[in-house]
Amino acid sequence: MARLIVGHGRGRRRQDDGFTLIEVVVALFLLGMVATAVLLFYVRGVQATSHLQRSQSADSVAMEAMEKLQGVNAQGRTASGVSALLGGRYSGDVTAASSAFSSDAAGSVPASDPAASPGSIGAAVPITASVLRGGTAYTVTTLIGTCYRAKSLTGADQTCVGVDPGSSVQEFRATVIVTWKPTVAGQCGGAALCSYRISALVDPSADVSWNLTARPVAYDDQISLIASGAPATAKYEIVKTNDIIGSVTSNPVIIVTPPAGTASIIASGPEMGMLQYAPPAGFSGTTTMVYKLRDAAGRTSNEANVVITVKPKAAPDSFSVYKGASTVVNILANDLGTFTAGSSIGITAWPAIGTLNVSGTTVTYNAPSSGTSATFKYTVTDASGLASDEVAVTLTLLNPAPVASDLAITLVAVKSPTPTDLGILLATGNDSTNKVVVVSGPTDASGWGNIGPLAGSGTATVTYTPGASTVGIYTLTYYVQNPAGNKSPTKTMTITVVPVATTDSLSVQKDESGTVNLATNDIPTSGMTYTLTGIADCGWTKNGSVDPRGSSATLSPEGSLVFAAPKSVPTAGICTVPYTISKTVGASTVSVDAIMSVHVTDQNNQGNQGNQ
């Protein structure tokens, strides 16, 4: 049976009635707070772990950059003369990086390569670089600046300062700065970028080298070469063969006086100290290079000579000469060497037929009238007295060649031209068994025009047909060839075609005038210039000179002649008037002299007659 407990107007809760609504809400609230705290703790733990991992990666990236920097030989030098550490680092890029990390750059002076280009492409130590590691992008900035520390060695730490205090050693302060973006706000002290940096000093001074040998000693060397038209550069050992010097790490050879040609010393590598040399093209003789040595301690040796002897080079020759003739054979034409005053040719084996005359460097071969070939050998000695090796000269004996010479022939203009034999064989003294070969032409260099045809090249008779009613100057080149195939030298023939003055008639009564057109029946009938060359001559003289006695003549350039007769009839009844027909093209002129005869009469019925 149940009991009812009554008190204070409400019933008391039994112990097994459960939680009230308020108790449940409070319990849930407390559980939520605990869960939130646990979650926050977990998230922050994950963030801290992630940040630690990124920081560790940054340390790894920084160490890799520093190791790369330390792998560059700071003692090396670029072409601009700065340390190899600075090679390719452009000053503008260096200044920008130093300004971005001014606190890191403090205490040293930013250093760069004056020969570098903007962008610092190919720098030995990059100024900036990007590295992706574990999904995080890192930016690596490497600052290199100069600073100074005291030379004296003490047990206390020494500060490397940016300004030289004197009696100090210059070093490089290298700082590697790695930056990356934080993953959450407030990380890395609230900065926009997280960063990690390491720094080191790099001493570019050369290590102390102990030289236990005495001052280096250089000895003379000899090099023997043969002249060349395109000499190649060769290498010669001049130090290791006979010189005395301790261990060196840089080129020990100093050229004091260079030789003729091109000479240089290999500056590094296993062939360091070797001479690279090429004589001048075509040079022979003796030239000397003076050099000395410098060891690792900076001590220099005595001066020594490299005596370079370049012998002349004689080349074999082949010549064709005519039987029974003396021929100068230019055997030095293909030889190499310095053949100035004092040079000479020495015959070491004489020809079996014919004779040789040698004067200095001139060789004349006197061929016999029969035979097919001859051979001789020689050496050539240059201006310095060096002699070449022996070579042979082969002579092929040919039958005498035909004779040719420069010729000139004059033809007259005709209205209906026909071929004219130029008579080349006759003019050159060759018989008809030979043939004439025209090499070029006829040509019209001055612009006369209307070149006529040429025929018969390759035969004994060569003909030329001038153009109809044409004057001018034309040239051709030719040679004469005999039945054996021997050819004369090529020569020139000049063909001049001159105008023709055809006889005219004119009768004039005394003390009267008459006119005649001289060009009407001349060849050509136009394009010519007419000029008087003297006064009218009617047969009278005075004091030994022509006395025209009142007669006169005028002649127009086109050929119209006006003649004024004397007051009396000449003894022979004839007066003559000299004139010239000519034509000029460029600097060339063709002309012909002519005389016009005028009949002077005393008959009133004669009137003025002639070719009007």
Residue pairs with C-beta under 8 A, 6 or more apart in sequence:
4 11
5 11
5 12
19 27
47 183
47 184
47 187
50 183
51 182
51 183
51 187
51 188
51 194
53 134
54 134
54 136
54 180
54 183
54 194
55 194
55 196
57 133
57 134
57 136
57 138
58 138
58 178
58 180
58 194
58 195
58 196
59 196
59 198
60 133
61 131
61 133
61 138
61 140
61 178
62 140
62 176
62 177
62 178
62 196
62 197
62 198
63 198
64 131
65 129
65 140
65 142
65 176
65 178
66 174
66 176
66 198
66 200
68 125
69 85
69 125
69 142
69 144
69 174
69 176
69 202
70 200
70 202
72 84
72 85
72 87
72 124
72 125
73 84
74 83
74 84
74 85
74 172
74 202
74 203
74 204
75 83
75 84
75 204
75 205
75 206
76 83
76 84
77 83
77 84
78 84
78 86
78 87
78 113
78 115
79 115
80 113
80 114
80 115
82 111
82 113
82 114
83 111
83 172
83 204
84 124
85 124
85 125
85 144
85 172
85 174
85 202
85 204
86 111
86 112
86 113
86 124
86 125
86 144
87 113
87 116
87 123
87 124
88 113
88 116
88 120
88 121
88 122
88 123
88 124
89 111
89 112
89 113
89 116
89 120
89 123
89 124
89 125
89 127
89 144
90 112
90 113
90 116
90 117
90 118
90 119
90 120
90 123
91 112
91 113
91 114
91 116
92 118
93 112
93 118
93 119
93 120
93 127
94 110
94 111
94 112
94 120
94 127
94 144
95 110
97 127
97 128
97 141
97 143
98 105
98 110
98 143
98 145
99 105
100 141
101 141
101 143
101 175
101 177
104 143
104 175
104 177
104 197
104 199
105 143
105 145
105 175
106 162
107 145
107 147
107 160
107 161
107 162
107 173
108 145
108 146
108 147
108 160
108 162
108 172
108 173
109 145
109 146
109 147
109 162
110 143
110 144
110 145
111 144
111 145
111 146
111 172
113 123
116 123
120 126
120 127
125 142
125 144
125 174
126 140
126 142
127 141
127 142
128 139
128 140
128 141
128 142
129 139
129 140
129 142
130 137
130 138
130 139
130 140
131 137
131 138
131 139
131 140
132 138
136 180
137 180
137 181
138 178
138 179
138 180
139 178
139 179
139 180
140 176
140 177
140 178
141 176
141 177
141 178
141 179
142 174
142 175
142 176
142 177
143 173
143 174
143 175
143 176
143 177
144 172
144 173
144 174
144 175
145 162
145 172
145 173
146 162
146 170
146 171
146 172
146 173
147 160
147 161
147 162
147 170
147 171
147 172
147 173
147 201
148 160
148 161
148 162
148 163
148 164
148 165
148 168
148 169
148 170
148 171
149 158
149 159
149 160
149 161
149 168
149 169
149 171
149 201
150 158
150 165
150 167
150 168
150 169
151 167
151 168
151 169
152 167
160 171
160 173
160 201
164 170
169 203
169 205
170 204
171 201
171 202
171 203
171 204
172 201
172 202
172 203
172 204
173 199
173 200
173 201
173 202
174 199
174 200
174 201
174 202
175 197
175 198
175 199
176 197
176 198
176 199
177 195
177 196
177 197
178 195
178 196
178 197
179 193
179 194
179 195
179 196
180 193
180 194
181 192
181 193
181 194
182 188
182 191
182 193
182 194
187 194
188 194
188 195
209 247
209 249
209 296
209 297
211 246
211 247
211 295
211 296
211 297
211 299
212 246
213 244
213 245
213 246
213 295
215 295
215 299
215 300
215 301
216 243
216 244
216 245
216 246
216 252
216 293
216 294
216 295
216 299
216 300
216 301
217 243
217 244
217 245
217 293
217 301
217 302
218 243
218 291
218 292
218 293
218 301
218 302
218 303
218 304
219 242
219 243
219 304
220 304
220 305
220 306
220 307
221 236
221 238
221 241
221 242
221 304
221 305
221 306
221 307
222 306
222 307
222 309
223 236
223 277
223 306
223 307
223 308
223 309
224 309
224 311
225 231
225 279
225 308
225 309
225 310
225 311
226 310
226 311
226 312
226 313
227 279
227 282
227 283
227 284
227 310
227 311
227 312
227 313
227 336
227 337
228 279
228 281
228 282
228 313
228 336
229 281
229 282
229 336
230 281
231 261
231 278
231 279
231 280
231 281
232 278
233 262
233 276
233 277
233 278
234 276
234 277
234 278
235 266
235 271
235 274
235 275
235 276
236 274
236 275
236 276
236 277
236 306
237 274
237 275
238 253
238 273
238 274
238 275
238 291
238 306
239 245
239 252
239 253
239 273
239 274
239 293
240 273
243 293
243 301
243 304
245 252
245 293
245 295
245 301
246 295
246 296
246 297
247 296
248 272
248 273
248 295
248 296
249 296
250 267
250 268
250 272
250 296
251 265
251 266
251 267
251 268
251 272
251 273
252 272
252 273
252 293
252 294
252 295
253 265
253 273
253 275
253 291
253 292
253 293
254 291
254 292
254 293
254 294
254 300
255 263
255 265
255 289
255 290
255 291
256 290
256 291
256 292
256 303
257 288
257 289
257 290
258 289
259 277
259 287
259 288
259 289
259 306
259 308
260 279
260 280
260 283
260 285
260 287
261 277
261 278
261 279
261 280
261 283
261 287
261 308
262 276
262 277
262 278
263 275
263 276
263 277
263 289
264 275
264 276
265 273
265 274
265 275
265 276
266 272
266 273
266 274
266 276
275 289
275 306
277 289
277 308
279 287
279 308
279 310
282 336
282 337
282 338
283 310
283 337
283 338
284 310
284 311
284 312
284 313
284 336
284 337
284 338
284 382
284 384
284 386
285 310
285 337
285 338
285 382
285 383
285 384
285 386
286 307
286 308
286 309
286 310
286 384
286 386
287 308
287 310
288 305
288 306
288 307
288 308
289 305
289 306
289 308
290 303
290 304
290 305
290 306
291 303
291 304
291 306
292 300
292 301
292 302
292 303
292 304
293 300
293 301
294 300
294 301
309 386
310 386
311 337
311 386
311 387
311 388
311 389
312 335
312 336
312 337
312 338
312 339
312 380
312 381
312 382
312 386
312 387
312 388
313 335
313 336
313 337
313 388
313 389
314 331
314 335
314 378
314 379
314 380
314 388
314 389
314 390
314 391
315 334
315 335
315 336
315 391
316 391
316 392
316 393
316 394
317 329
317 331
317 333
317 334
317 391
317 393
317 394
318 393
318 394
318 395
318 396
319 327
319 329
319 365
319 393
319 394
319 395
319 396
320 395
320 396
320 398
321 327
321 329
321 365
321 367
321 395
321 396
321 397
321 398
322 367
322 397
322 398
322 399
322 400
322 401
322 486
323 367
323 368
323 369
323 370
323 371
323 397
323 398
323 399
323 400
324 367
324 368
324 369
324 400
325 367
325 400
326 364
326 365
326 366
326 367
327 364
327 365
327 367
328 362
328 363
328 364
329 363
329 364
329 365
329 393
329 395
331 345
331 363
331 378
331 380
331 393
332 339
332 345
332 361
332 380
335 380
335 388
337 343
337 380
337 382
337 386
337 388
338 382
338 383
338 384
339 361
339 380
339 382
339 383
340 383
341 383
342 383
342 385
343 360
343 361
343 380
343 381
343 382
343 383
344 360
344 361
344 380
344 381
345 358
345 360
345 361
345 363
345 378
345 379
345 380
345 381
346 378
346 379
346 380
346 381
346 387
347 356
347 358
347 376
347 377
347 378
348 377
348 378
348 379
348 390
349 375
349 376
349 377
349 392
350 356
350 376
351 365
351 374
351 375
351 376
351 395
352 374
352 375
353 368
353 371
353 374
354 365
354 366
354 367
354 368
354 371
354 374
354 395
355 365
355 366
356 363
356 364
356 365
356 366
356 376
357 363
357 364
357 366
358 364
361 380
363 378
365 374
365 395
367 374
367 395
367 397
368 397
371 397
372 396
372 397
373 394
373 395
373 396
373 397
374 394
374 395
374 397
375 392
375 393
375 394
375 395
376 392
376 393
376 395
377 390
377 391
377 392
377 393
378 390
378 391
378 393
379 387
379 388
379 389
379 390
379 391
380 387
380 388
381 387
381 388
382 388
398 484
398 486
399 482
399 484
399 486
400 486
401 482
401 486
401 487
401 488
402 428
402 430
402 434
402 480
402 481
402 482
402 486
402 487
402 488
403 428
403 429
403 430
403 480
403 488
404 428
404 478
404 479
404 480
404 488
404 489
404 490
404 491
405 427
405 428
405 491
406 491
406 492
406 493
406 494
407 422
407 424
407 427
407 428
407 491
407 492
407 493
407 494
408 493
408 494
408 496
409 422
409 423
409 427
409 493
409 494
409 495
409 496
410 496
410 497
410 498
411 420
411 464
411 466
411 495
411 496
411 497
411 498
412 497
412 498
412 499
412 500
412 523
413 466
413 469
413 470
413 471
413 497
413 498
413 499
413 500
413 523
413 524
414 466
414 468
414 469
414 500
414 523
415 468
415 469
415 523
416 468
417 452
417 465
417 466
417 467
417 468
418 465
419 455
419 463
419 464
419 465
420 463
420 464
420 465
420 466
421 461
421 462
421 463
422 462
422 463
422 464
422 493
422 495
424 436
424 462
424 478
424 480
424 493
425 431
425 432
425 434
425 436
425 460
425 461
425 480
428 480
428 488
430 480
430 482
432 460
433 460
433 482
433 483
434 460
434 480
434 481
434 482
434 483
435 458
435 459
435 460
435 480
435 481
436 456
436 457
436 458
436 459
436 460
436 461
436 462
436 478
436 479
436 480
437 457
437 458
437 478
437 479
437 480
437 481
437 487
438 454
438 457
438 462
438 476
438 477
438 478
439 476
439 477
439 478
439 479
439 490
440 476
440 477
441 454
441 474
441 475
441 476
441 477
442 451
442 452
442 454
442 464
442 474
442 475
442 476
442 495
443 451
443 474
443 475
443 476
444 451
444 472
444 473
444 474
445 475
446 472
446 473
446 585
446 586
446 587
446 588
447 585
447 586
448 470
448 471
448 472
448 473
448 474
448 585
448 588
449 470
449 472
450 467
450 470
450 472
451 467
451 472
451 474
452 464
452 465
452 466
452 467
452 470
452 474
453 464
453 465
454 462
454 463
454 464
454 465
454 476
455 462
455 463
455 464
455 465
456 462
456 463
457 478
462 478
464 474
464 495
466 472
466 495
466 497
469 523
469 524
469 525
470 497
470 524
471 497
471 498
471 499
471 524
471 528
471 583
471 590
472 496
472 497
472 585
472 590
473 494
473 495
473 496
473 497
473 585
473 588
473 590
474 494
474 495
474 497
475 492
475 493
475 494
475 495
476 492
476 493
476 495
477 490
477 491
477 492
477 493
478 490
478 491
478 492
478 493
479 487
479 488
479 489
479 490
479 491
480 487
480 488
481 487
481 488
496 590
497 590
498 590
498 591
498 592
499 522
499 523
499 524
499 528
499 581
499 582
499 583
499 590
499 591
499 592
500 522
500 523
500 592
501 518
501 522
501 581
501 592
501 594
502 521
502 522
502 523
504 516
504 518
504 520
504 521
504 596
504 610
504 611
505 516
505 597
505 599
505 609
505 610
505 611
506 514
506 515
506 516
506 561
506 563
506 596
506 597
506 598
506 599
506 608
506 609
506 610
506 611
507 514
507 598
507 599
507 600
507 601
507 606
507 607
507 608
507 609
507 610
508 514
508 563
508 565
508 598
508 599
508 600
508 601
508 606
508 608
509 565
509 600
509 601
509 602
509 603
509 604
509 606
509 607
509 608
510 565
510 566
510 567
510 568
510 569
510 600
510 601
510 602
511 550
511 565
511 566
511 567
512 564
512 565
512 608
513 562
513 563
513 564
513 565
513 608
514 562
514 563
514 565
514 598
514 608
514 609
514 610
515 560
515 561
515 562
515 563
515 608
515 610
515 612
516 560
516 561
516 563
516 596
516 610
516 611
516 612
517 559
517 560
517 561
517 611
517 612
518 530
518 555
518 559
518 560
518 561
518 579
518 581
518 594
518 596
518 611
519 525
519 526
519 528
519 530
519 558
519 559
520 559
520 611
521 611
522 528
522 559
522 581
527 583
528 559
528 581
528 582
528 583
529 557
529 581
529 582
529 583
529 584
530 555
530 556
530 557
530 558
530 559
530 561
530 579
530 580
530 581
531 555
531 557
531 579
531 580
531 582
532 553
532 554
532 555
532 577
532 578
532 579
533 578
533 579
533 580
533 593
534 546
534 577
534 578
535 546
535 548
535 552
535 553
536 548
536 551
536 552
536 553
536 563
536 575
536 576
536 577
536 598
537 546
537 548
537 575
537 576
537 577
537 578
538 548
538 549
538 551
538 566
538 570
538 574
538 575
538 576
538 600
539 570
539 571
539 572
539 574
539 575
540 546
540 547
540 548
540 549
540 570
541 547
548 566
549 566
549 567
549 568
550 564
550 566
550 567
551 563
551 564
551 565
551 566
551 575
551 600
552 563
552 564
553 561
553 562
553 563
553 564
553 577
553 596
554 561
554 562
555 561
555 562
555 577
555 579
559 581
561 577
561 579
561 596
563 575
563 577
563 596
563 598
565 575
565 598
565 600
566 575
566 600
569 600
569 601
569 602
570 600
573 599
573 600
573 601
574 597
574 598
574 599
574 600
575 597
575 598
575 600
576 595
576 596
576 597
576 598
577 595
577 596
577 598
578 593
578 594
578 595
579 593
579 594
579 595
579 596
580 591
580 592
580 593
580 594
581 591
581 592
581 594
582 589
582 590
582 591
582 592
583 589
583 590
583 591
